[in-house]
């Protein structure tokens, strides 16, 4: 079995497989978690799989986000347009909330990210009014003055759906992806802690022409191509197992 030991190994595996979930799933061996050497999974001594995500995404050959049954993983640029075509076909994010699979909060977050081209998760929460309480600390003045201003007046409305639920739906339907991970710096100017996700749209990161390159295919054609490819690289997988990872998200 392949054992990943660096971000180059991870990127090469994604390019070979086309699709690669980050965590274990029903298909044995089909995850970053299962093919990463143990000393590179959680380690204080070595950079590992959690740190490799950033370099792989920044290299521009793979897409990363919650793309597999609501969980995170990678898709190569060769296959991402087919996934976009399949996932978005019946779930267009129209300009009028309530006319598609998406509600007000989906539009609020999506428009905020697209307006500013990319935003950290904490910036999205601040702009869109998620998790705001009376005890919440004062929002950074940069966020208030430079980011929130263009869409001032926008606020969270509707049922108290969690921020994570809305973000998962936007990623699963391929409207938002993670462009990078940014880290806090200690007094020695060294990064520490968990990386904070920076979100953008695939059109902004890779261009509209790439994302639209498969729209000449029907939804069924794109699904058939994806399933056939996954059966080729995962001969042990059943149709049900593959569809559980690839199927649409509501």
C-alpha positions in Angstrom: 0.0 0.0 0.0 1.2 3.5 -0.8 2.5 5.4 2.3 2.4 9.2 2.0 5.4 11.0 3.5 5.3 14.5 2.0 2.9 16.9 0.2 4.4 15.9 -3.2 3.3 12.3 -2.5 -0.2 13.5 -1.7 -0.5 15.7 -4.7 0.7 12.9 -7.0 -1.9 10.5 -5.5 -4.7 12.9 -6.0 -3.6 13.4 -9.7 -3.5 9.6 -10.2 -6.9 8.8 -8.5 -8.7 12.0 -9.5 -10.7 11.9 -6.3 -9.4 11.4 -2.8 -11.3 11.8 0.5 -9.3 13.0 3.5 -10.9 10.7 6.0 -11.8 7.0 6.1 -15.0 6.0 4.4 -16.7 2.8 3.3 -14.1 2.1 0.6 -11.1 0.5 2.2 -7.8 2.3 1.6 -9.5 5.2 -0.2 -8.5 8.2 2.0 -5.5 10.3 2.9 -5.9 9.1 6.5 -5.3 5.4 5.6 -2.3 5.9 3.3 -0.4 8.4 5.4 2.5 7.0 7.4 1.7 7.1 11.1 4.5 9.5 11.9 3.0 12.0 9.5 -0.7 11.9 10.7 -0.5 13.6 14.0 3.0 14.6 15.0 4.8 17.3 16.9 8.1 16.5 15.2 7.1 16.4 11.5 4.8 18.3 9.2 2.1 15.9 8.2 -1.1 15.4 6.3 -2.9 18.3 8.1 -0.1 20.7 7.0 0.2 19.2 3.5 -3.2 20.4 2.5 -2.1 24.0 2.0 0.9 23.4 -0.3 -1.2 21.0 -2.4 -4.0 23.5 -2.8 -1.7 26.4 -3.5 0.0 24.4 -6.3 -3.2 24.8 -8.4 -3.6 21.2 -9.6 -6.2 20.1 -7.1 -9.4 21.3 -5.4 -10.0 20.9 -1.7 -13.1 21.2 0.4 -16.1 19.3 1.8 -16.8 17.4 -1.4 -17.5 13.8 -0.3 -20.8 13.1 1.5 -20.3 16.3 3.6 -16.7 15.5 4.4 -13.4 16.9 3.2 -11.2 15.7 0.3 -9.4 16.5 -2.9 -10.5 16.4 -6.6 -8.0 16.9 -9.4 -8.6 19.7 -11.9 -9.1 17.0 -14.6 -12.2 15.8 -12.8 -13.5 18.8 -10.9 -15.4 20.2 -13.9 -17.3 17.0 -14.3 -18.2 17.0 -10.6 -19.4 20.7 -10.9 -21.6 19.8 -13.9 -23.1 16.9 -12.0 -23.7 18.6 -8.7 -24.9 22.0 -10.0 -27.2 20.8 -12.7 -30.3 20.7 -10.5 -29.0 23.1 -7.9 -28.3 26.5 -9.5 -27.5 29.2 -7.0 -29.8 31.9 -8.5 -29.9 35.5 -7.5 -33.3 35.3 -5.8 -33.3 33.3 -2.5 -36.0 30.7 -2.3 -36.0 29.9 -6.1 -33.4 27.1 -5.8 -31.9 24.6 -3.4 -30.4 27.5 -1.5 -31.9 29.8 1.1 -31.1 33.3 2.2 -28.1 32.4 4.3 -26.5 30.5 1.4 -26.8 33.5 -0.8 -25.6 35.8 2.0 -22.4 33.8 2.4 -21.8 33.1 -1.2 -22.2 36.8 -2.2 -20.0 37.9 0.6 -17.2 35.6 -0.5 -17.5 36.5 -4.2 -17.7 40.2 -3.5 -14.4 40.1 -1.7 -12.9 37.3 -3.9 -11.8 35.3 -0.8 -12.5 35.4 2.9 -11.3 33.6 6.0 -14.0 31.6 7.8 -13.9 34.0 10.7 -14.4 37.0 8.4 -17.5 35.3 6.8 -19.0 34.9 10.2 -18.3 38.5 11.1 -19.7 39.9 7.9 -22.8 37.7 7.8 -23.7 37.9 11.5 -23.2 34.2 12.5 -22.5 33.5 16.2 -22.8 37.1 17.2 -23.7 37.5 20.9 -23.7 40.4 23.4 -20.6 39.0 25.0 -18.7 38.7 21.7 -15.5 40.6 21.5 -15.4 43.7 19.3 -14.8 42.7 15.7 -11.4 43.7 14.3 -11.7 47.2 12.8 -10.2 46.1 9.5 -13.0 43.6 9.0 -15.7 46.1 10.0 -14.4 49.0 7.9 -12.9 47.4 4.9 -14.8 44.1 4.4 -18.3 44.6 5.9 -18.8 48.0 4.4 -19.6 46.9 0.8 -22.5 44.8 1.9 -23.5 46.6 5.1 -27.0 45.9 6.1 -26.6 42.2 5.3 -27.4 40.1 8.3 -28.4 36.6 9.3 -32.1 36.0 8.9 -34.2 32.9 8.8 -34.0 29.7 10.8 -30.9 29.4 13.1 -29.1 27.0 10.8 -25.5 26.5 11.7 -22.7 28.2 9.8 -21.1 24.8 9.3 -24.3 23.4 7.7 -24.5 26.3 5.2 -20.8 26.1 4.3 -21.0 22.4 3.8 -23.9 22.7 1.4 -22.1 25.4 -0.6 -19.0 23.3 -0.9 -20.8 20.0 -1.6 -22.6 21.8 -4.4 -19.2 23.1 -5.7 -19.9 26.8 -5.2 -17.2 27.4 -2.6 -13.9 25.7 -2.2 -10.9 26.2 0.2 -8.2 28.3 -1.5 -5.6 28.1 1.3 -5.0 27.7 5.1 -3.6 30.5 7.1 -2.0 30.2 10.6 -1.7 32.4 13.6 1.9 33.5 14.4 3.5 33.4 17.8 5.9 36.0 19.2 8.7 34.4 17.2 6.8 34.9 14.0 6.2 31.1 13.7 2.9 29.6 12.7 1.0 27.6 15.3 -2.4 25.9 15.8 -4.9 24.8 13.2 -4.9 26.4 9.8 -7.8 28.8 9.2 -9.6 28.1 5.9 -9.7 30.8 3.3 -12.7 30.3 1.0 -13.3 31.4 -2.6 -15.3 30.3 -5.6 -13.8 27.9 -8.1 -14.5 30.4 -10.9 -12.4 33.0 -9.2 -9.6 30.6 -8.5 -9.4 28.7 -11.7 -11.4 30.7 -14.2 -14.9 30.4 -15.6 -13.8 28.6 -18.8 -12.4 25.6 -16.8 -15.4 25.3 -14.6 -17.8 25.4 -17.6 -15.7 23.1 -19.7 -18.0 20.1 -19.1 -21.4 21.8 -19.3 -21.8 20.4 -22.8 -22.3 17.1 -21.0 -25.6 16.1 -19.5 -25.8 15.6 -15.7 -26.1 11.8 -16.4 -23.1 11.8 -18.7 -20.9 13.5 -16.1 -22.0 11.0 -13.4 -21.4 8.1 -15.8 -17.9 9.3 -16.5 -17.1 9.8 -12.8 -18.4 6.4 -11.8 -16.6 4.6 -14.6 -13.3 6.3 -13.6 -13.7 5.4 -9.9 -14.5 1.8 -10.8 -11.3 1.7 -12.8 -9.1 3.0 -10.0 -11.1 1.3 -7.2 -12.0 -2.1 -8.5 -12.9 -3.2 -5.0 -15.7 -0.6 -4.7 -19.4 -1.2 -5.2 -21.7 1.1 -7.0 -23.4 1.9 -3.7 -20.1 2.9 -2.1 -19.1 5.1 -5.0 -22.5 6.8 -5.2 -22.5 7.5 -1.4 -19.4 9.6 -1.9 -20.4 11.2 -5.2 -24.1 11.7 -5.0 -25.8 15.1 -4.7 -26.1 16.9 -1.5 -29.3 18.6 -0.2 
